[in-house]
Amino acid sequence: MKQWWHQEIEYAAKSLGSDLSSGLPSQEASIRFEKYGPNQLKEAKKYSALRIFFEQFEDFIVWVLIGAARPSLL
C-alpha cells in the first residue's frame, strides 16, 4: 500500500492518472465510479452518552485508579 501522504502532489496526481488543473476526464471518472463507488466516507455509528460512560469502566487502568482513590475517600 502506497503512503500517498508522503508523496509530492505532482507525483501522486500523475500516479493516479489525474491532472492537477482539470482533474480526471469524465470517462475515467465514470469508470472509477462504477469500479469503486461514490467518494464518501461511511457514517459512523452513533453512541449514546450513557453507553460512552459505561464503556469507560471496561479498561483495567480505570479500576486501578478507582481502587487507588478508595482509601482517600474513606
CHARMM-style PDB file with segment names, atoms N, HN, CA, C and O in Angstrom:
ATOM      1  N   MET     1       0.846  -1.181   0.000  1.00  0.00      PROA
ATOM      2  CA  MET     1       0.000   0.000   0.000  1.00  0.00      PROA
ATOM      3  C   MET     1       0.887   1.240   0.000  1.00  0.00      PROA
ATOM      4  O   MET     1       1.780   1.380   0.836  1.00  0.00      PROA
ATOM      5  N   LYS     2       0.633   2.119  -0.932  1.00  0.00      PROA
ATOM      6  HN  LYS     2      -0.092   2.006  -1.611  1.00  0.00      PROA
ATOM      7  CA  LYS     2       1.425   3.338  -1.020  1.00  0.00      PROA
ATOM      8  C   LYS     2       0.964   4.345   0.026  1.00  0.00      PROA
ATOM      9  O   LYS     2      -0.226   4.463   0.318  1.00  0.00      PROA
ATOM     10  N   GLN     3       1.910   5.049   0.571  1.00  0.00      PROA
ATOM     11  HN  GLN     3       2.877   4.952   0.335  1.00  0.00      PROA
ATOM     12  CA  GLN     3       1.597   6.084   1.553  1.00  0.00      PROA
ATOM     13  C   GLN     3       1.517   7.409   0.808  1.00  0.00      PROA
ATOM     14  O   GLN     3       2.507   8.129   0.679  1.00  0.00      PROA
ATOM     15  N   TRP     4       0.312   7.717   0.318  1.00  0.00      PROA
ATOM     16  HN  TRP     4      -0.492   7.132   0.423  1.00  0.00      PROA
ATOM     17  CA  TRP     4       0.131   8.883  -0.541  1.00  0.00      PROA
ATOM     18  C   TRP     4       0.444  10.187   0.160  1.00  0.00      PROA
ATOM     19  O   TRP     4       0.833  11.156  -0.491  1.00  0.00      PROA
ATOM     20  N   TRP     5       0.285  10.236   1.463  1.00  0.00      PROA
ATOM     21  HN  TRP     5      -0.031   9.449   1.993  1.00  0.00      PROA
ATOM     22  CA  TRP     5       0.528  11.476   2.191  1.00  0.00      PROA
ATOM     23  C   TRP     5       2.017  11.813   2.261  1.00  0.00      PROA
ATOM     24  O   TRP     5       2.373  12.935   2.620  1.00  0.00      PROA
ATOM     25  N   HSD     6       2.892  10.865   1.925  1.00  0.00      PROA
ATOM     26  HN  HSD     6       2.603   9.953   1.633  1.00  0.00      PROA
ATOM     27  CA  HSD     6       4.334  11.115   1.906  1.00  0.00      PROA
ATOM     28  C   HSD     6       4.832  11.544   0.523  1.00  0.00      PROA
ATOM     29  O   HSD     6       5.998  11.913   0.384  1.00  0.00      PROA
ATOM     30  N   GLN     7       3.993  11.503  -0.478  1.00  0.00      PROA
ATOM     31  HN  GLN     7       3.046  11.204  -0.365  1.00  0.00      PROA
ATOM     32  CA  GLN     7       4.400  11.786  -1.847  1.00  0.00      PROA
ATOM     33  C   GLN     7       4.198  13.261  -2.197  1.00  0.00      PROA
ATOM     34  O   GLN     7       3.380  13.953  -1.591  1.00  0.00      PROA
ATOM     35  N   GLU     8       4.944  13.712  -3.164  1.00  0.00      PROA
ATOM     36  HN  GLU     8       5.608  13.149  -3.656  1.00  0.00      PROA
ATOM     37  CA  GLU     8       4.737  15.048  -3.701  1.00  0.00      PROA
ATOM     38  C   GLU     8       3.395  15.064  -4.432  1.00  0.00      PROA
ATOM     39  O   GLU     8       2.976  14.044  -4.979  1.00  0.00      PROA
ATOM     40  N   ILE     9       2.734  16.194  -4.444  1.00  0.00      PROA
ATOM     41  HN  ILE     9       3.074  17.023  -3.999  1.00  0.00      PROA
ATOM     42  CA  ILE     9       1.408  16.307  -5.055  1.00  0.00      PROA
ATOM     43  C   ILE     9       1.449  15.927  -6.528  1.00  0.00      PROA
ATOM     44  O   ILE     9       0.589  15.190  -7.012  1.00  0.00      PROA
ATOM     45  N   GLU    10       2.436  16.424  -7.225  1.00  0.00      PROA
ATOM     46  HN  GLU    10       3.134  17.022  -6.832  1.00  0.00      PROA
ATOM     47  CA  GLU    10       2.538  16.155  -8.660  1.00  0.00      PROA
ATOM     48  C   GLU    10       2.708  14.655  -8.931  1.00  0.00      PROA
ATOM     49  O   GLU    10       2.096  14.111  -9.850  1.00  0.00      PROA
ATOM     50  N   TYR    11       3.542  13.999  -8.125  1.00  0.00      PROA
ATOM     51  HN  TYR    11       4.039  14.442  -7.379  1.00  0.00      PROA
ATOM     52  CA  TYR    11       3.776  12.567  -8.292  1.00  0.00      PROA
ATOM     53  C   TYR    11       2.504  11.770  -8.020  1.00  0.00      PROA
ATOM     54  O   TYR    11       2.176  10.850  -8.769  1.00  0.00      PROA
ATOM     55  N   ALA    12       1.791  12.116  -6.959  1.00  0.00      PROA
ATOM     56  HN  ALA    12       2.057  12.864  -6.351  1.00  0.00      PROA
ATOM     57  CA  ALA    12       0.561  11.400  -6.618  1.00  0.00      PROA
ATOM     58  C   ALA    12      -0.483  11.559  -7.722  1.00  0.00      PROA
ATOM     59  O   ALA    12      -1.139  10.588  -8.099  1.00  0.00      PROA
ATOM     60  N   ALA    13      -0.638  12.764  -8.236  1.00  0.00      PROA
ATOM     61  HN  ALA    13      -0.105  13.553  -7.930  1.00  0.00      PROA
ATOM     62  CA  ALA    13      -1.613  13.009  -9.309  1.00  0.00      PROA
ATOM     63  C   ALA    13      -1.239  12.222 -10.561  1.00  0.00      PROA
ATOM     64  O   ALA    13      -2.099  11.615 -11.198  1.00  0.00      PROA
ATOM     65  N   LYS    14       0.035  12.235 -10.907  1.00  0.00      PROA
ATOM     66  HN  LYS    14       0.734  12.729 -10.389  1.00  0.00      PROA
ATOM     67  CA  LYS    14       0.489  11.503 -12.101  1.00  0.00      PROA
ATOM     68  C   LYS    14       0.287  10.000 -11.913  1.00  0.00      PROA
ATOM     69  O   LYS    14      -0.144   9.320 -12.844  1.00  0.00      PROA
ATOM     70  N   SER    15       0.587   9.478 -10.740  1.00  0.00      PROA
ATOM     71  HN  SER    15       0.937  10.031  -9.984  1.00  0.00      PROA
ATOM     72  CA  SER    15       0.421   8.051 -10.467  1.00  0.00      PROA
ATOM     73  C   SER    15      -1.034   7.616 -10.542  1.00  0.00      PROA
ATOM     74  O   SER    15      -1.325   6.481 -10.919  1.00  0.00      PROA
ATOM     75  N   LEU    16      -1.943   8.506 -10.186  1.00  0.00      PROA
ATOM     76  HN  LEU    16      -1.706   9.428  -9.879  1.00  0.00      PROA
ATOM     77  CA  LEU    16      -3.373   8.186 -10.209  1.00  0.00      PROA
ATOM     78  C   LEU    16      -4.026   8.511 -11.547  1.00  0.00      PROA
ATOM     79  O   LEU    16      -5.228   8.312 -11.724  1.00  0.00      PROA
ATOM     80  N   GLY    17      -3.224   9.015 -12.492  1.00  0.00      PROA
ATOM     81  HN  GLY    17      -2.247   9.177 -12.349  1.00  0.00      PROA
ATOM     82  CA  GLY    17      -3.763   9.331 -13.816  1.00  0.00      PROA
ATOM     83  C   GLY    17      -4.635  10.565 -13.817  1.00  0.00      PROA
ATOM     84  O   GLY    17      -5.586  10.653 -14.593  1.00  0.00      PROA
ATOM     85  N   SER    18      -4.326  11.516 -12.963  1.00  0.00      PROA
ATOM     86  HN  SER    18      -3.553  11.446 -12.332  1.00  0.00      PROA
ATOM     87  CA  SER    18      -5.126  12.730 -12.854  1.00  0.00      PROA
ATOM     88  C   SER    18      -4.298  13.950 -13.246  1.00  0.00      PROA
ATOM     89  O   SER    18      -3.071  13.887 -13.325  1.00  0.00      PROA
ATOM     90  N   ASP    19      -4.981  15.041 -13.483  1.00  0.00      PROA
ATOM     91  HN  ASP    19      -5.978  15.092 -13.418  1.00  0.00      PROA
ATOM     92  CA  ASP    19      -4.334  16.304 -13.815  1.00  0.00      PROA
ATOM     93  C   ASP    19      -4.692  17.295 -12.712  1.00  0.00      PROA
ATOM     94  O   ASP    19      -5.856  17.407 -12.326  1.00  0.00      PROA
ATOM     95  N   LEU    20      -3.686  18.016 -12.203  1.00  0.00      PROA
ATOM     96  HN  LEU    20      -2.740  17.925 -12.516  1.00  0.00      PROA
ATOM     97  CA  LEU    20      -3.941  18.933 -11.095  1.00  0.00      PROA
ATOM     98  C   LEU    20      -4.860  20.092 -11.464  1.00  0.00      PROA
ATOM     99  O   LEU    20      -5.588  20.591 -10.606  1.00  0.00      PROA
ATOM    100  N   SER    21      -4.844  20.523 -12.699  1.00  0.00      PROA
ATOM    101  HN  SER    21      -4.252  20.118 -13.396  1.00  0.00      PROA
ATOM    102  CA  SER    21      -5.667  21.671 -13.076  1.00  0.00      PROA
ATOM    103  C   SER    21      -7.079  21.286 -13.507  1.00  0.00      PROA
ATOM    104  O   SER    21      -8.022  22.043 -13.277  1.00  0.00      PROA
ATOM    105  N   SER    22      -7.236  20.103 -14.136  1.00  0.00      PROA
ATOM    106  HN  SER    22      -6.470  19.488 -14.323  1.00  0.00      PROA
ATOM    107  CA  SER    22      -8.560  19.745 -14.650  1.00  0.00      PROA
ATOM    108  C   SER    22      -9.153  18.486 -14.016  1.00  0.00      PROA
ATOM    109  O   SER    22     -10.323  18.184 -14.253  1.00  0.00      PROA
ATOM    110  N   GLY    23      -8.390  17.753 -13.227  1.00  0.00      PROA
ATOM    111  HN  GLY    23      -7.440  17.999 -13.034  1.00  0.00      PROA
ATOM    112  CA  GLY    23      -8.903  16.540 -12.598  1.00  0.00      PROA
ATOM    113  C   GLY    23      -8.944  15.378 -13.570  1.00  0.00      PROA
ATOM    114  O   GLY    23      -8.187  15.341 -14.540  1.00  0.00      PROA
ATOM    115  N   LEU    24      -9.832  14.427 -13.306  1.00  0.00      PROA
ATOM    116  HN  LEU    24     -10.446  14.457 -12.518  1.00  0.00      PROA
ATOM    117  CA  LEU    24      -9.974  13.258 -14.171  1.00  0.00      PROA
ATOM    118  C   LEU    24     -10.858  13.577 -15.367  1.00  0.00      PROA
ATOM    119  O   LEU    24     -11.787  14.376 -15.247  1.00  0.00      PROA
ATOM    120  N   PRO    25     -10.591  12.977 -16.503  1.00  0.00      PROA
ATOM    121  CA  PRO    25     -11.540  13.086 -17.620  1.00  0.00      PROA
ATOM    122  C   PRO    25     -12.869  12.428 -17.219  1.00  0.00      PROA
ATOM    123  O   PRO    25     -12.878  11.490 -16.422  1.00  0.00      PROA
ATOM    124  N   SER    26     -13.966  12.908 -17.758  1.00  0.00      PROA
ATOM    125  HN  SER    26     -13.958  13.670 -18.406  1.00  0.00      PROA
ATOM    126  CA  SER    26     -15.294  12.404 -17.394  1.00  0.00      PROA
ATOM    127  C   SER    26     -15.418  10.900 -17.580  1.00  0.00      PROA
ATOM    128  O   SER    26     -15.996  10.212 -16.739  1.00  0.00      PROA
ATOM    129  N   GLN    27     -14.879  10.394 -18.673  1.00  0.00      PROA
ATOM    130  HN  GLN    27     -14.409  10.953 -19.356  1.00  0.00      PROA
ATOM    131  CA  GLN    27     -14.981   8.962 -18.940  1.00  0.00      PROA
ATOM    132  C   GLN    27     -14.242   8.160 -17.863  1.00  0.00      PROA
ATOM    133  O   GLN    27     -14.760   7.154 -17.378  1.00  0.00      PROA
ATOM    134  N   GLU    28     -13.048   8.596 -17.492  1.00  0.00      PROA
ATOM    135  HN  GLU    28     -12.628   9.413 -17.886  1.00  0.00      PROA
ATOM    136  CA  GLU    28     -12.276   7.903 -16.460  1.00  0.00      PROA
ATOM    137  C   GLU    28     -12.976   8.002 -15.104  1.00  0.00      PROA
ATOM    138  O   GLU    28     -12.973   7.042 -14.333  1.00  0.00      PROA
ATOM    139  N   ALA    29     -13.574   9.153 -14.811  1.00  0.00      PROA
ATOM    140  HN  ALA    29     -13.577   9.933 -15.437  1.00  0.00      PROA
ATOM    141  CA  ALA    29     -14.312   9.318 -13.560  1.00  0.00      PROA
ATOM    142  C   ALA    29     -15.491   8.357 -13.503  1.00  0.00      PROA
ATOM    143  O   ALA    29     -15.763   7.780 -12.451  1.00  0.00      PROA
ATOM    144  N   SER    30     -16.187   8.178 -14.604  1.00  0.00      PROA
ATOM    145  HN  SER    30     -15.966   8.648 -15.459  1.00  0.00      PROA
ATOM    146  CA  SER    30     -17.318   7.243 -14.658  1.00  0.00      PROA
ATOM    147  C   SER    30     -16.857   5.807 -14.436  1.00  0.00      PROA
ATOM    148  O   SER    30     -17.512   5.044 -13.726  1.00  0.00      PROA
ATOM    149  N   ILE    31     -15.740   5.443 -15.037  1.00  0.00      PROA
ATOM    150  HN  ILE    31     -15.208   6.064 -15.614  1.00  0.00      PROA
ATOM    151  CA  ILE    31     -15.201   4.093 -14.869  1.00  0.00      PROA
ATOM    152  C   ILE    31     -14.831   3.848 -13.407  1.00  0.00      PROA
ATOM    153  O   ILE    31     -15.147   2.799 -12.846  1.00  0.00      PROA
ATOM    154  N   ARG    32     -14.171   4.807 -12.807  1.00  0.00      PROA
ATOM    155  HN  ARG    32     -13.914   5.659 -13.263  1.00  0.00      PROA
ATOM    156  CA  ARG    32     -13.768   4.649 -11.404  1.00  0.00      PROA
ATOM    157  C   ARG    32     -14.980   4.649 -10.472  1.00  0.00      PROA
ATOM    158  O   ARG    32     -14.983   3.955  -9.455  1.00  0.00      PROA
ATOM    159  N   PHE    33     -16.004   5.425 -10.818  1.00  0.00      PROA
ATOM    160  HN  PHE    33     -16.001   5.989 -11.644  1.00  0.00      PROA
ATOM    161  CA  PHE    33     -17.223   5.429 -10.013  1.00  0.00      PROA
ATOM    162  C   PHE    33     -17.876   4.053 -10.035  1.00  0.00      PROA
ATOM    163  O   PHE    33     -18.322   3.554  -9.002  1.00  0.00      PROA
ATOM    164  N   GLU    34     -17.929   3.444 -11.213  1.00  0.00      PROA
ATOM    165  HN  GLU    34     -17.566   3.849 -12.052  1.00  0.00      PROA
ATOM    166  CA  GLU    34     -18.515   2.108 -11.336  1.00  0.00      PROA
ATOM    167  C   GLU    34     -17.681   1.072 -10.579  1.00  0.00      PROA
ATOM    168  O   GLU    34     -18.226   0.153  -9.968  1.00  0.00      PROA
ATOM    169  N   LYS    35     -16.362   1.229 -10.625  1.00  0.00      PROA
ATOM    170  HN  LYS    35     -15.919   1.975 -11.122  1.00  0.00      PROA
ATOM    171  CA  LYS    35     -15.471   0.254 -10.004  1.00  0.00      PROA
ATOM    172  C   LYS    35     -15.408   0.401  -8.483  1.00  0.00      PROA
ATOM    173  O   LYS    35     -15.453  -0.597  -7.764  1.00  0.00      PROA
ATOM    174  N   TYR    36     -15.304   1.657  -7.981  1.00  0.00      PROA
ATOM    175  HN  TYR    36     -15.267   2.468  -8.565  1.00  0.00      PROA
ATOM    176  CA  TYR    36     -15.063   1.904  -6.557  1.00  0.00      PROA
ATOM    177  C   TYR    36     -16.258   2.471  -5.805  1.00  0.00      PROA
ATOM    178  O   TYR    36     -16.267   2.466  -4.574  1.00  0.00      PROA
ATOM    179  N   GLY    37     -17.262   2.959  -6.518  1.00  0.00      PROA
ATOM    180  HN  GLY    37     -17.254   2.963  -7.518  1.00  0.00      PROA
ATOM    181  CA  GLY    37     -18.422   3.554  -5.857  1.00  0.00      PROA
ATOM    182  C   GLY    37     -18.200   5.035  -5.580  1.00  0.00      PROA
ATOM    183  O   GLY    37     -17.182   5.598  -5.982  1.00  0.00      PROA
ATOM    184  N   PRO    38     -19.146   5.663  -4.896  1.00  0.00      PROA
ATOM    185  CA  PRO    38     -19.045   7.097  -4.638  1.00  0.00      PROA
ATOM    186  C   PRO    38     -17.898   7.424  -3.672  1.00  0.00      PROA
ATOM    187  O   PRO    38     -17.497   6.591  -2.858  1.00  0.00      PROA
ATOM    188  N   ASN    39     -17.396   8.618  -3.776  1.00  0.00      PROA
ATOM    189  HN  ASN    39     -17.721   9.294  -4.437  1.00  0.00      PROA
ATOM    190  CA  ASN    39     -16.295   9.082  -2.942  1.00  0.00      PROA
ATOM    191  C   ASN    39     -16.882   9.629  -1.634  1.00  0.00      PROA
ATOM    192  O   ASN    39     -16.958  10.841  -1.429  1.00  0.00      PROA
ATOM    193  N   GLN    40     -17.291   8.710  -0.760  1.00  0.00      PROA
ATOM    194  HN  GLN    40     -17.229   7.726  -0.926  1.00  0.00      PROA
ATOM    195  CA  GLN    40     -17.916   9.097   0.507  1.00  0.00      PROA
ATOM    196  C   GLN    40     -17.374   8.219   1.629  1.00  0.00      PROA
ATOM    197  O   GLN    40     -17.024   7.057   1.425  1.00  0.00      PROA
ATOM    198  N   LEU    41     -17.317   8.811   2.815  1.00  0.00      PROA
ATOM    199  HN  LEU    41     -17.601   9.755   2.980  1.00  0.00      PROA
ATOM    200  CA  LEU    41     -16.971   8.045   3.999  1.00  0.00      PROA
ATOM    201  C   LEU    41     -18.227   7.406   4.545  1.00  0.00      PROA
ATOM    202  O   LEU    41     -19.311   7.984   4.467  1.00  0.00      PROA
ATOM    203  N   LYS    42     -18.085   6.209   5.099  1.00  0.00      PROA
ATOM    204  HN  LYS    42     -17.205   5.739   5.162  1.00  0.00      PROA
ATOM    205  CA  LYS    42     -19.232   5.569   5.731  1.00  0.00      PROA
ATOM    206  C   LYS    42     -19.534   6.284   7.037  1.00  0.00      PROA
ATOM    207  O   LYS    42     -18.631   6.676   7.775  1.00  0.00      PROA
ATOM    208  N   GLU    43     -20.813   6.443   7.304  1.00  0.00      PROA
ATOM    209  HN  GLU    43     -21.547   6.125   6.704  1.00  0.00      PROA
ATOM    210  CA  GLU    43     -21.216   7.135   8.528  1.00  0.00      PROA
ATOM    211  C   GLU    43     -20.963   6.228   9.723  1.00  0.00      PROA
ATOM    212  O   GLU    43     -21.333   5.054   9.717  1.00  0.00      PROA
ATOM    213  N   ALA    44     -20.333   6.781  10.737  1.00  0.00      PROA
ATOM    214  HN  ALA    44     -20.032   7.735  10.742  1.00  0.00      PROA
ATOM    215  CA  ALA    44     -20.013   6.013  11.934  1.00  0.00      PROA
ATOM    216  C   ALA    44     -21.267   5.821  12.789  1.00  0.00      PROA
ATOM    217  O   ALA    44     -22.217   6.602  12.727  1.00  0.00      PROA
ATOM    218  N   LYS    45     -21.231   4.755  13.588  1.00  0.00      PROA
ATOM    219  HN  LYS    45     -20.460   4.121  13.638  1.00  0.00      PROA
ATOM    220  CA  LYS    45     -22.349   4.502  14.495  1.00  0.00      PROA
ATOM    221  C   LYS    45     -22.422   5.607  15.539  1.00  0.00      PROA
ATOM    222  O   LYS    45     -21.399   6.131  15.979  1.00  0.00      PROA
ATOM    223  N   LYS    46     -23.626   5.949  15.923  1.00  0.00      PROA
ATOM    224  HN  LYS    46     -24.458   5.524  15.566  1.00  0.00      PROA
ATOM    225  CA  LYS    46     -23.838   6.942  16.975  1.00  0.00      PROA
ATOM    226  C   LYS    46     -23.919   6.214  18.313  1.00  0.00      PROA
ATOM    227  O   LYS    46     -24.606   5.200  18.428  1.00  0.00      PROA
ATOM    228  N   TYR    47     -23.235   6.716  19.300  1.00  0.00      PROA
ATOM    229  HN  TYR    47     -22.676   7.540  19.206  1.00  0.00      PROA
ATOM    230  CA  TYR    47     -23.262   6.139  20.629  1.00  0.00      PROA
ATOM    231  C   TYR    47     -23.933   7.107  21.587  1.00  0.00      PROA
ATOM    232  O   TYR    47     -23.720   8.317  21.511  1.00  0.00      PROA
ATOM    233  N   SER    48     -24.733   6.576  22.479  1.00  0.00      PROA
ATOM    234  HN  SER    48     -24.906   5.593  22.541  1.00  0.00      PROA
ATOM    235  CA  SER    48     -25.394   7.429  23.469  1.00  0.00      PROA
ATOM    236  C   SER    48     -24.382   7.814  24.549  1.00  0.00      PROA
ATOM    237  O   SER    48     -23.360   7.150  24.725  1.00  0.00      PROA
ATOM    238  N   ALA    49     -24.681   8.882  25.255  1.00  0.00      PROA
ATOM    239  HN  ALA    49     -25.511   9.421  25.112  1.00  0.00      PROA
ATOM    240  CA  ALA    49     -23.797   9.340  26.319  1.00  0.00      PROA
ATOM    241  C   ALA    49     -23.699   8.295  27.423  1.00  0.00      PROA
ATOM    242  O   ALA    49     -22.636   8.123  28.020  1.00  0.00      PROA
ATOM    243  N   LEU    50     -24.792   7.599  27.699  1.00  0.00      PROA
ATOM    244  HN  LEU    50     -25.655   7.738  27.214  1.00  0.00      PROA
ATOM    245  CA  LEU    50     -24.791   6.569  28.739  1.00  0.00      PROA
ATOM    246  C   LEU    50     -23.870   5.410  28.356  1.00  0.00      PROA
ATOM    247  O   LEU    50     -23.134   4.897  29.199  1.00  0.00      PROA
ATOM    248  N   ARG    51     -23.911   5.001  27.096  1.00  0.00      PROA
ATOM    249  HN  ARG    51     -24.509   5.417  26.411  1.00  0.00      PROA
ATOM    250  CA  ARG    51     -23.041   3.915  26.644  1.00  0.00      PROA
ATOM    251  C   ARG    51     -21.570   4.331  26.744  1.00  0.00      PROA
ATOM    252  O   ARG    51     -20.730   3.549  27.189  1.00  0.00      PROA
ATOM    253  N   ILE    52     -21.267   5.547  26.335  1.00  0.00      PROA
ATOM    254  HN  ILE    52     -21.950   6.183  25.973  1.00  0.00      PROA
ATOM    255  CA  ILE    52     -19.889   6.042  26.415  1.00  0.00      PROA
ATOM    256  C   ILE    52     -19.415   6.047  27.867  1.00  0.00      PROA
ATOM    257  O   ILE    52     -18.275   5.682  28.155  1.00  0.00      PROA
ATOM    258  N   PHE    53     -20.301   6.465  28.787  1.00  0.00      PROA
ATOM    259  HN  PHE    53     -21.227   6.761  28.553  1.00  0.00      PROA
ATOM    260  CA  PHE    53     -19.959   6.491  30.209  1.00  0.00      PROA
ATOM    261  C   PHE    53     -19.601   5.094  30.708  1.00  0.00      PROA
ATOM    262  O   PHE    53     -18.573   4.917  31.363  1.00  0.00      PROA
ATOM    263  N   PHE    54     -20.441   4.093  30.405  1.00  0.00      PROA
ATOM    264  HN  PHE    54     -21.276   4.236  29.873  1.00  0.00      PROA
ATOM    265  CA  PHE    54     -20.194   2.743  30.897  1.00  0.00      PROA
ATOM    266  C   PHE    54     -19.005   2.084  30.214  1.00  0.00      PROA
ATOM    267  O   PHE    54     -18.362   1.221  30.811  1.00  0.00      PROA
ATOM    268  N   GLU    55     -18.699   2.463  28.991  1.00  0.00      PROA
ATOM    269  HN  GLU    55     -19.221   3.164  28.506  1.00  0.00      PROA
ATOM    270  CA  GLU    55     -17.526   1.908  28.320  1.00  0.00      PROA
ATOM    271  C   GLU    55     -16.229   2.341  28.980  1.00  0.00      PROA
ATOM    272  O   GLU    55     -15.205   1.681  28.809  1.00  0.00      PROA
ATOM    273  N   GLN    56     -16.250   3.428  29.724  1.00  0.00      PROA
ATOM    274  HN  GLN    56     -17.082   3.964  29.863  1.00  0.00      PROA
ATOM    275  CA  GLN    56     -15.053   3.879  30.422  1.00  0.00      PROA
ATOM    276  C   GLN    56     -14.594   2.853  31.452  1.00  0.00      PROA
ATOM    277  O   GLN    56     -13.405   2.768  31.758  1.00  0.00      PROA
ATOM    278  N   PHE    57     -15.534   2.074  31.989  1.00  0.00      PROA
ATOM    279  HN  PHE    57     -16.500   2.143  31.741  1.00  0.00      PROA
ATOM    280  CA  PHE    57     -15.210   1.114  33.036  1.00  0.00      PROA
ATOM    281  C   PHE    57     -14.746  -0.233  32.489  1.00  0.00      PROA
ATOM    282  O   PHE    57     -14.488  -1.148  33.270  1.00  0.00      PROA
ATOM    283  N   GLU    58     -14.632  -0.378  31.183  1.00  0.00      PROA
ATOM    284  HN  GLU    58     -14.841   0.365  30.548  1.00  0.00      PROA
ATOM    285  CA  GLU    58     -14.128  -1.606  30.588  1.00  0.00      PROA
ATOM    286  C   GLU    58     -12.597  -1.678  30.639  1.00  0.00      PROA
ATOM    287  O   GLU    58     -12.022  -2.755  30.480  1.00  0.00      PROA
ATOM    288  N   ASP    59     -11.953  -0.563  30.856  1.00  0.00      PROA
ATOM    289  HN  ASP    59     -12.420   0.312  30.986  1.00  0.00      PROA
ATOM    290  CA  ASP    59     -10.498  -0.520  30.866  1.00  0.00      PROA
ATOM    291  C   ASP    59      -9.963  -0.845  32.266  1.00  0.00      PROA
ATOM    292  O   ASP    59     -10.443  -0.306  33.263  1.00  0.00      PROA
ATOM    293  N   PHE    60      -8.988  -1.712  32.325  1.00  0.00      PROA
ATOM    294  HN  PHE    60      -8.598  -2.150  31.515  1.00  0.00      PROA
ATOM    295  CA  PHE    60      -8.422  -2.155  33.601  1.00  0.00      PROA
ATOM    296  C   PHE    60      -7.827  -0.999  34.394  1.00  0.00      PROA
ATOM    297  O   PHE    60      -7.985  -0.946  35.614  1.00  0.00      PROA
ATOM    298  N   ILE    61      -7.153  -0.083  33.731  1.00  0.00      PROA
ATOM    299  HN  ILE    61      -7.024  -0.126  32.740  1.00  0.00      PROA
ATOM    300  CA  ILE    61      -6.486   1.013  34.441  1.00  0.00      PROA
ATOM    301  C   ILE    61      -7.487   1.896  35.182  1.00  0.00      PROA
ATOM    302  O   ILE    61      -7.144   2.486  36.207  1.00  0.00      PROA
ATOM    303  N   VAL    62      -8.711   1.995  34.682  1.00  0.00      PROA
ATOM    304  HN  VAL    62      -8.989   1.515  33.850  1.00  0.00      PROA
ATOM    305  CA  VAL    62      -9.742   2.769  35.372  1.00  0.00      PROA
ATOM    306  C   VAL    62     -10.032   2.129  36.723  1.00  0.00      PROA
ATOM    307  O   VAL    62     -10.178   2.827  37.726  1.00  0.00      PROA
ATOM    308  N   TRP    63     -10.114   0.801  36.751  1.00  0.00      PROA
ATOM    309  HN  TRP    63      -9.995   0.234  35.936  1.00  0.00      PROA
ATOM    310  CA  TRP    63     -10.375   0.110  38.009  1.00  0.00      PROA
ATOM    311  C   TRP    63      -9.191   0.257  38.971  1.00  0.00      PROA
ATOM    312  O   TRP    63      -9.392   0.340  40.182  1.00  0.00      PROA
ATOM    313  N   VAL    64      -7.981   0.289  38.454  1.00  0.00      PROA
ATOM    314  HN  VAL    64      -7.818   0.221  37.470  1.00  0.00      PROA
ATOM    315  CA  VAL    64      -6.804   0.514  39.300  1.00  0.00      PROA
ATOM    316  C   VAL    64      -6.879   1.904  39.929  1.00  0.00      PROA
ATOM    317  O   VAL    64      -6.603   2.068  41.117  1.00  0.00      PROA
ATOM    318  N   LEU    65      -7.247   2.882  39.145  1.00  0.00      PROA
ATOM    319  HN  LEU    65      -7.472   2.748  38.179  1.00  0.00      PROA
ATOM    320  CA  LEU    65      -7.350   4.252  39.667  1.00  0.00      PROA
ATOM    321  C   LEU    65      -8.479   4.383  40.685  1.00  0.00      PROA
ATOM    322  O   LEU    65      -8.336   5.087  41.685  1.00  0.00      PROA
ATOM    323  N   ILE    66      -9.587   3.715  40.434  1.00  0.00      PROA
ATOM    324  HN  ILE    66      -9.702   3.144  39.622  1.00  0.00      PROA
ATOM    325  CA  ILE    66     -10.683   3.737  41.418  1.00  0.00      PROA
ATOM    326  C   ILE    66     -10.232   3.088  42.712  1.00  0.00      PROA
ATOM    327  O   ILE    66     -10.513   3.591  43.800  1.00  0.00      PROA
ATOM    328  N   GLY    67      -9.522   1.951  42.590  1.00  0.00      PROA
ATOM    329  HN  GLY    67      -9.295   1.542  41.707  1.00  0.00      PROA
ATOM    330  CA  GLY    67      -9.004   1.279  43.780  1.00  0.00      PROA
ATOM    331  C   GLY    67      -7.997   2.138  44.542  1.00  0.00      PROA
ATOM    332  O   GLY    67      -7.971   2.109  45.772  1.00  0.00      PROA
ATOM    333  N   ALA    68      -7.179   2.890  43.838  1.00  0.00      PROA
ATOM    334  HN  ALA    68      -7.200   2.914  42.838  1.00  0.00      PROA
ATOM    335  CA  ALA    68      -6.191   3.760  44.480  1.00  0.00      PROA
ATOM    336  C   ALA    68      -6.867   4.958  45.137  1.00  0.00      PROA
ATOM    337  O   ALA    68      -6.366   5.474  46.136  1.00  0.00      PROA
ATOM    338  N   ALA    69      -7.985   5.404  44.599  1.00  0.00      PROA
ATOM    339  HN  ALA    69      -8.392   4.985  43.787  1.00  0.00      PROA
ATOM    340  CA  ALA    69      -8.668   6.560  45.167  1.00  0.00      PROA
ATOM    341  C   ALA    69      -9.545   6.184  46.363  1.00  0.00      PROA
ATOM    342  O   ALA    69      -9.877   7.041  47.183  1.00  0.00      PROA
ATOM    343  N   ARG    70      -9.914   4.926  46.462  1.00  0.00      PROA
ATOM    344  HN  ARG    70      -9.644   4.230  45.796  1.00  0.00      PROA
ATOM    345  CA  ARG    70     -10.842   4.477  47.509  1.00  0.00      PROA
ATOM    346  C   ARG    70     -10.328   4.752  48.937  1.00  0.00      PROA
ATOM    347  O   ARG    70     -11.102   5.237  49.762  1.00  0.00      PROA
ATOM    348  N   PRO    71      -9.071   4.464  49.257  1.00  0.00      PROA
ATOM    349  CA  PRO    71      -8.611   4.747  50.633  1.00  0.00      PROA
ATOM    350  C   PRO    71      -8.703   6.226  51.007  1.00  0.00      PROA
ATOM    351  O   PRO    71      -8.956   6.553  52.166  1.00  0.00      PROA
ATOM    352  N   SER    72      -8.505   7.104  50.060  1.00  0.00      PROA
ATOM    353  HN  SER    72      -8.300   6.839  49.118  1.00  0.00      PROA
ATOM    354  CA  SER    72      -8.580   8.538  50.382  1.00  0.00      PROA
ATOM    355  C   SER    72     -10.014   8.990  50.601  1.00  0.00      PROA
ATOM    356  O   SER    72     -10.249  10.021  51.231  1.00  0.00      PROA
ATOM    357  N   LEU    73     -10.975   8.230  50.086  1.00  0.00      PROA
ATOM    358  HN  LEU    73     -10.785   7.393  49.574  1.00  0.00      PROA
ATOM    359  CA  LEU    73     -12.383   8.578  50.280  1.00  0.00      PROA
ATOM    360  C   LEU    73     -12.899   8.107  51.636  1.00  0.00      PROA
ATOM    361  O   LEU    73     -13.886   8.634  52.149  1.00  0.00      PROA
ATOM    362  N   LEU    74     -12.225   7.111  52.213  1.00  0.00      PROA
ATOM    363  HN  LEU    74     -11.423   6.683  51.796  1.00  0.00      PROA
ATOM    364  CA  LEU    74     -12.672   6.556  53.497  1.00  0.00      PROA
ATOM    365  C   LEU    74     -12.069   7.241  54.642  1.00  0.00      PROA
ATOM    366  OT1 LEU    74     -12.347   6.888  55.788  1.00  0.00      PROA
TER     367      LEU     74
END
